């Protein structure tokens, strides 16, 4: 069965609803946090992400059904002095994993990055998500290392408290 990856149009309400549903599906998975999207995200994400500069998304379709998505954001490599594309979310519907859908989505992101003149693609993955890591390695992704003696890069985060008026 052929997988077709099509750029996402969040102004199309049907596509926006499908995209949001797939993203919630991923958020409910243990590798997506296991809790689903918050009510706030469900009510505001489509509207706000439409305005984010450098957002590039796509849906994967097979036999008329949306089976996956990829969300990417443009960034910049200071060392290369060139843009980069970060894969922020990649979702394949549970039960359909291992059938080439993720590879098709990653190929779309690579094509988009080349079109944008990017020097590289980046992504984050949980260390216990071995299935995803195998898929990324199959697509040519490797751990981020500048100098092997310095080790590989780790993703860190800091939550900011909400401002109160």
N, C-alpha and C positions, 0 to 999 in steps of 0.2 A: 504494500500500500504506500502510495506516495504522500510525503509530507510537503506542504507548501507553507512557506513563511512569508507573511505579508506585513508591511509596516502598519503600525497601530495608528488609528485615527480616533482619538479620544473625544472628538466633537461628534462622532457617530455614537448615539446613545446605546445602540445595540452592542457595538464593539466595546464601549466603555463598561457596560454591565458584564460582559463576558470576561474582560480583563480583570475587573474587580473581583469577580467570582473565582477566577483562577488564582489570583494573588491571595485571596482569603483561604483557598484550598491549601496553598503552600504554607501560609501562616499557621494553619491547624496541624500541619505535620510536625513531628518532633524536631526536624531539622530547620523548621521555620519558626520555632518557638513554642509550638503546640497549643496556642491559645486562640488563634484566629485574629483577624484584624479587630481593632477597637471600634466601637460605635463611631467615635470621632473620625477615625480614618475612613470608615465606610461612607460617612456623610460628606467628607471634605476632600478625599484624595484625588478623585478625578478632576474636580474643579481646580485644585491648587497645582497639580502636576502639569496641567496644560500650560501653565505660565512659567514653568521651570526652563530656563535657557539650557540648551544642550541635552535635553531629554530625547532619547531615541528608543522606541519600543516596537515590538512586533509580536504577532500572534502566529502560532503554528496551527495549521488546519490539516485534518485528514478525514476524508469522506464526509465533508461538510460539517465536521465537529471541531471546535477549538480544543486542542489537546496540549497546548503549552504556550508559554510566553517568555519573553526576554525584555528586561528593562536595563538600559544603559545610560550613562551620563558622561558627557564630555569632560575631560580634565586636561591637565597640562604636565608634561615632563620638563622640569627645569634643567636637568642634566642634558637632555636631547634638544631642548629648545623647540619642542614640537608638541602638538596636541596628542592626547591619548584617549582611549575609550574604556570606561570602567563598566564591567558587567555587574550590576547591582543585584538583580533578581533573575533567576532562570527557574522556570517551573515546568515540569512535565506531570501531567495528571497521573495520580497513583494508579497502578495497574497497567500503565502504558510505558513505564520506564524500561530502558534497555532495548528500545525498538528504533533508535536512530533519531528520535524527535529532538533530544538535547543537542545532538551533533548538528542537526539542521539549524537549530537556533544559534548555536555558536558560529556556524559558517555564515549566517546572516550578519551577526555582529562583526565578524572579521571583514566581510565585504563592506559593511557600513564604515568601519574604521579606515579601511583603505580609501574609500571615497572621500572621507573627511581629511585625509592626509596624516593620519595618526601614525606615531612611531611604534605603538604597542597597545595591547589590550591588557587590562588588569581585572582581577576578581578576588573575592574573599570566599573562603569555604571553611566550614567547621572541621576541626581536625578528625573527628569521628565519622564524618560523612564520606566514607571510603568509596561508596558507589559514585558519588559526584566527582571525587578526586580522580577516579579512574577515567571517567568521561572527559574531564578537563585535560588530563594527560594524553588521552587518545587524540584530542584536538590540538595538542602541541603546547599546552600550558605547562610551565615548570615553576617551582618555588622561586620567589624573588630573592636573589642573592647578588650583592655587589662584589663582595670579597668573601670567599668561602671561610676564611679565618674569622670573619666578623659574624658569621651565622646568617640565617635567613630572617626576613622581615616578619614581624608579628603585627597584626591589626589590633589596635587598642581603641577604646572609646571612653568618653566621659559624658554622662548625662548632665544636662543643664537644668536647674530648677525653673519651673514656670514663674514668670514675673507676676506679682500681684499688684493691682492698681491701688 
